[in-house]
């Protein structure tokens, strides 16, 4: 029969501690596997700033031909990407056009997109970057040797 830890006896504490450490090793290894030094970026179809008139949230249809079931925090590698969008149709229309945007995605940045229309009744729109900001905890200093410029409002991309 296995011997149980007897907290009143100091001679058994090292055995219990070793058992506890051995039980925690898989959990700690799993957490260490989540940490990555590879840069990444996020794409978000919703606007960050909604102050400008005739701008609307977008729906990201696909990134480089790959479709997503969600519209925010789409993780991509830095580099050039072909992003296809649609937007909520204006009054009087049941469908919206699809528009594409080719974007050089910077490492460790999060991008929010918007659809810019000439007016509220216009069906056509221009997809563009609404806002971008650095991702907290993403390390590009070791990969690119540069500093991340703080996020700034992007008028049109």
C-alpha positions as CSV (number, residue, x, y, z in Angstrom):
1,X,0.0,0.0,0.0
2,X,1.5,3.4,-1.0
3,X,2.6,5.6,1.9
4,X,0.7,8.8,2.2
5,X,2.3,12.2,3.1
6,X,2.3,12.7,6.8
7,X,2.5,16.4,7.4
8,X,3.5,15.9,11.0
9,X,6.7,14.1,10.0
10,X,9.5,16.1,8.4
11,X,11.1,13.1,6.9
12,X,8.2,12.7,4.4
13,X,7.9,16.3,3.2
14,X,10.6,16.0,0.6
15,X,8.8,13.1,-1.0
16,X,5.5,15.0,-1.1
17,X,7.2,18.1,-2.5
18,X,8.8,16.0,-5.3
19,X,5.5,14.5,-6.1
20,X,3.9,17.9,-6.2
21,X,6.6,19.2,-8.5
22,X,6.3,16.1,-10.8
23,X,2.5,16.7,-11.0
24,X,3.1,20.4,-12.0
25,X,5.7,19.7,-14.7
26,X,3.2,18.9,-17.5
27,X,1.2,22.0,-16.7
28,X,4.2,24.2,-16.7
29,X,5.5,22.7,-19.9
30,X,2.2,23.4,-21.5
31,X,2.3,27.0,-20.5
32,X,5.9,27.3,-21.8
33,X,4.8,25.9,-25.2
34,X,2.2,28.8,-25.5
35,X,4.9,31.4,-25.2
36,X,6.4,32.3,-28.6
37,X,9.1,34.7,-29.8
38,X,7.7,34.7,-33.3
39,X,6.0,38.0,-34.3
40,X,2.3,37.9,-35.2
41,X,-0.5,40.4,-35.9
42,X,-4.2,40.6,-35.5
43,X,-6.9,41.7,-38.0
44,X,-10.3,43.0,-36.7
45,X,-13.3,43.7,-39.0
46,X,-14.9,46.1,-36.5
47,X,-13.9,49.8,-36.3
48,X,-11.9,51.0,-33.3
49,X,-12.9,54.6,-33.8
50,X,-16.5,55.4,-35.0
51,X,-16.2,59.2,-35.1
52,X,-15.9,59.7,-38.8
53,X,-19.1,60.0,-40.8
54,X,-20.1,57.4,-43.4
55,X,-17.7,54.7,-42.1
56,X,-19.1,51.3,-41.2
57,X,-17.8,48.0,-39.7
58,X,-16.6,45.4,-42.1
59,X,-16.9,41.7,-42.3
60,X,-13.6,39.9,-43.1
61,X,-14.6,37.3,-45.7
62,X,-11.1,35.8,-46.2
63,X,-7.4,36.4,-45.7
64,X,-5.2,35.0,-48.5
65,X,-8.1,32.8,-49.6
66,X,-8.8,31.3,-46.1
67,X,-12.2,32.0,-44.6
68,X,-12.8,32.6,-40.9
69,X,-16.0,32.0,-38.8
70,X,-15.2,35.0,-36.6
71,X,-14.5,38.7,-37.4
72,X,-12.1,39.8,-34.7
73,X,-8.6,38.9,-33.5
74,X,-7.8,37.0,-36.7
75,X,-4.1,36.0,-36.2
76,X,-1.8,36.3,-39.2
77,X,1.9,36.4,-39.8
78,X,3.5,39.7,-40.7
79,X,3.9,40.4,-44.5
80,X,1.7,41.1,-47.5
81,X,-1.9,39.8,-47.2
82,X,-4.9,39.8,-49.6
83,X,-8.0,40.6,-47.4
84,X,-11.5,40.4,-48.8
85,X,-14.3,42.4,-47.1
86,X,-17.9,43.0,-47.2
87,X,-20.0,45.6,-45.2
88,X,-23.5,45.8,-44.0
89,X,-25.6,46.8,-47.0
90,X,-27.2,50.3,-47.0
91,X,-30.9,50.9,-46.8
92,X,-32.7,49.5,-49.9
93,X,-30.1,46.8,-50.6
94,X,-30.1,43.2,-49.4
95,X,-26.5,42.4,-50.3
96,X,-23.2,44.3,-50.2
97,X,-20.3,44.2,-52.6
98,X,-17.1,42.4,-51.8
99,X,-14.0,44.5,-51.9
100,X,-10.3,43.4,-51.5
101,X,-7.4,45.2,-49.9
102,X,-3.7,44.2,-50.2
103,X,-2.0,45.2,-47.0
104,X,1.6,44.9,-45.7
105,X,0.9,43.8,-42.2
106,X,3.6,44.9,-39.7
107,X,4.7,42.5,-37.0
108,X,3.1,42.8,-33.6
109,X,0.4,45.1,-34.7
110,X,-3.4,44.9,-34.4
111,X,-5.4,46.4,-37.3
112,X,-9.1,47.5,-37.2
113,X,-10.8,48.0,-40.5
114,X,-13.7,50.1,-41.8
115,X,-15.8,50.5,-44.9
116,X,-15.8,54.1,-46.1
117,X,-18.8,55.2,-48.2
118,X,-19.3,58.5,-50.0
119,X,-22.7,58.8,-48.2
120,X,-25.1,56.6,-46.2
121,X,-27.0,55.5,-49.3
122,X,-24.0,54.5,-51.5
123,X,-23.6,50.8,-52.0
124,X,-20.0,51.0,-53.0
125,X,-17.3,51.3,-50.3
126,X,-13.6,51.5,-49.9
127,X,-12.0,49.1,-47.3
128,X,-9.3,50.8,-45.3
129,X,-7.4,50.6,-42.0
130,X,-9.4,52.5,-39.3
131,X,-6.7,52.2,-36.5
132,X,-3.7,50.2,-35.6
133,X,-1.8,49.7,-32.4
134,X,1.1,47.5,-31.0
135,X,0.1,44.2,-29.4
136,X,1.1,44.2,-25.8
137,X,3.5,41.4,-24.9
138,X,4.4,40.7,-28.5
139,X,8.2,40.9,-28.9
140,X,9.6,42.2,-32.2
141,X,12.7,43.8,-30.7
142,X,14.5,40.5,-30.8
143,X,13.3,39.7,-34.3
144,X,13.6,43.0,-36.1
145,X,15.9,45.1,-34.0
146,X,13.5,48.0,-34.1
147,X,11.0,49.8,-31.8
148,X,7.3,49.7,-32.3
149,X,5.8,53.2,-33.1
150,X,2.8,53.8,-30.9
151,X,-0.6,53.2,-32.7
152,X,-2.0,56.1,-34.7
153,X,-5.1,56.9,-36.6
154,X,-4.9,55.9,-40.2
155,X,-7.0,58.1,-42.4
156,X,-6.9,55.8,-45.4
157,X,-4.5,53.0,-46.3
